[in-house]
Amino acid sequence: MDAYNAPDMFIDTYKFDFNARFICNYLSKEVRKLNIAGDGTYKMISVRINNNLSDCRLTYGSDNPDVLSVLLPVSEQEQRWYNNTTDIIERYEFYLGLLEKGYILASDFKTIPINSLLQLHDKFRENNYKNEWVWKKKLIRDYGIYIIFKCYFTTFDFRLEMEVYDTKQTVLLTKGIVLQTGPDELFFDKEFRKIDVFDSKLIITDFLNKKNFEFDLHQLSEGVFNVKKRVDEIVYFPAINHIELIERITW
């Protein structure tokens, strides 16, 4: 979900697109688990908000194959309400409500598994509007530690965090942030793919199998968080200052 016809919108579309992304990511992952495909003529539903246009059509191309694109009108009053609300749950519900309206509009054109999609919305609500998952777990007996990498995709940022426990996972020895980016998969999904142990180091490699993050296992076992990052980080979007981005979209 994103904003269309940005120059005429009352919503700050730059912030809106980033703030809503974590919900779309959650739903995209969950819908794949259900193996539902509508009527088979599209592979994805895209909902874009705008001031006054209402439309639904299939788009084709190498970038967006078989996408059912929905243009959803959002009134000036709704946009101004969104800008003024400071309740984060109300904003989450606003995003979900727009998607639900988009599904209904799309159902006039195609067969949409609305009930299944709405169940995913409810599941997201029941999970306290969180998009979090465990990426990797690693027992390193030689150093007496058990490491867990967790991902936190929020309305303001994405974080890959490390937690280091004793081998029985009863004592948290240390924890820290390995990677923090703006809230979009494009910023982080290529940054970490595998973990390996070499000598006294734990290594995270990227999608090209290049070393991206390095940890000293001696220090971790002593309860000292440490991470050595690749010099040219952020690797795939070097022109973006992610701290400034996060500050700009945080309200």
N, C-alpha and C positions, 0 to 999 in steps of 0.2 A: 504494500500500500504506500502510495506517495501522493504528492500534490501536483496538479496539472494546471497550466495557465497561471504560473506563479506571479507575474507582475500585477495581476488584478485581484490577488487574494489578500484578505485581511490577516490571515494566519502567516506567521513567519515560516515559509515553506521549507527553508533550510533546516530550521530546528525541528519542524514537524516530521520531516522525512527520517531524520536520525532518531528522534524520540520514539517513533512508532516501529522502528525496524526490529527490535528485539521480539515483539509479539509476532510479527510476520515470520521471523526465523523459527520461533517455537512451533507455530502452526504448520509451517512447511515440513519440519522434521516429523511432527506427529502424524500428519496426513499420509506420509510415505509408509508409516507402519501399518496403516489400515488397508493399503493397497486398493484404494478406491479411485475410479477413473471417470466418473460422470458418465457421459454417453460415448466416450472414446474419441471425440473429435477435438479435444483440447488436452493439454498437459498441465496447464497452470491457470489460475485465476488471478488477474491483476486488477486491483481496485485503486483508481486514482480520483482524488477529489478535486473539485473546481467550483466556480461560482454558480454557473447556471446550466451547464451542459449535462444532458442525460443520454448515455449511449452505451451500447454493448456490441462488441464485434470480435471476430477472430483475427489475430495478426500473425503473420508468418515472417520468417527470416532467420538468419544464422544466430542472431543475438537473442531473439525471443521466439523460439519455435512453438507454434500451436498454442499461443497464449489467448485466453478469453479475457479481453480487456474491457473493463467496466469504467465508464466515466460517471461519477456520482456527484450530483449537485449538493453543495452545502451552503446554507443561507448565510447572509451577513451576520444575522443574529447568533447563529450557532458558532460561527467563527469568532465573534467577539466574546462570546461566553467562554470558549476554549482559551482564548488569550488571557482572560481575567481569572480563571480558576487556578487556585494554588493547591488544590487537593489532588494528590498524585493518583489516587484510586479513581477519582472522577475522570481524569485524563485517560487512564487505562480503559475505563468503560466507554469513553468516547471513541477510542480507536476500535474497540470490539464492536460497538454499535454501528460504526461506519462500515466495517466489514460485513456485518449482518445485513445491512441495507443493500450492500453490493451484491451479496449472494441472491437476495430476493429479486433485485433488478436483473441479474444474469439469468435467473430461472425463467424469465419471460422469453429468453432466447434459446437456452440450452437446458438439458437435464442436469441439475445440480444436486449433489448429495447433501442437501441443506441440514438434515437432521444430524448426520455424522459430523459435519463441520461445527454445528452448534454444540454438540457434545464435547468437541475439543475445546471450545470456548469455555464451557463449564469446567472442564478439567483444569484449564489454565487458571480460572478463578479459584478453584479448590486448592491449587498449589500456591495460592497467595501471589499470583501474577508474577511468578518467577520463571526465568529461563536459565536453569543451572544444570550442570552435569559433571560427572567425573570423567576426565579424559584418560588418565593412566594411573595404574598402581604398580609399585615396584618394591619388592622385598630385597634388601641388600644385606645378607647375613654377615658378610665380612666386616661390616661397619655397624652392625646391630641396629639398623634403622629400617623403617617402612615408610615409603614416600607415596603421597597421594597428590595428584595434580587435578585441580578443580577449575571449571570454567564458569564465569559469571557474566552473563550477557544482560545488561540492564538498559533502561531507557536513556542513560547518560553515557555509558561506556561498556567496554568489554575488558575482562581481566582473566588472565591465567594465573592462578595462585598455587603455591606449593605448601603442603603441610608435611612435616617430618615427625614421625612417632618412633617409639621403641618398637621392637619386633612384635610385641604382643598388642600393639596399638592402644595401650592404656595411658601412655604419657605423651603429650604433645611437646616435642623438644624445641621446635621452632617453626615459623611459617613466614611467608612473604609473597609479594607480587612479583611474578616473573615477567609478565607482559601486560601492558595496559594500552588500549587503543580507543578510538572513537567507536560508537556502536554500529558497526557494519561488518558483515562477513568478509567483504573485500579487503579489509584491513588486517585480518588475523588468520584466515583459514589456511593460508599457505605457510604460516610461520612456524608451526610445530606439527610434526608428523610421527616421529619415532623417538624413543629414548634408548640410549646405550650406555654401558659402563666401560670405561677405558682407564686402566691403572687406578688412580685415586679420584677420577673425575666421572661425573654423570653428565652426559651430553644429550641435548635435544637437537635434532636435525630438522630441517625444513623439507618442503615437498621435493626439492632437488637433491636431498640427502646431504646438504651442506650444514656444517655446525652452526647453530644459531645461538644456543645458550649453553653455558658450562658452569657446573657447580663443583666445589671442592667437598668431597665426601667426608674428609677428616673434620672440617669445620661444621658440616651439617650434623655429624654424630655428636659433636660437642655442644649442639644447640645454637650454632651461629648461622643465621641465614646469609647466604651469599650467592650471587649470580654474576657471571661475566657474560656480557652480551656482545654480539657481533658489532664490530665498529661501525658498519654502515647501516645500523638500524634507524628508523624502521625500514626494513629491506625493500619492500615492494611499493611503498609510498613515501619515498624519502623527502618529498616536498611538503608533506603534511606535518604540522606540529600538533601532535595528538593532545597534548595538555591544553593548548589554546582552544582546540576544537571542543574538547570536553567542557571547558569553562564557558565557551560560547553557547552551547546547547543546554547547559544546566540552568535551571531556574529555581 
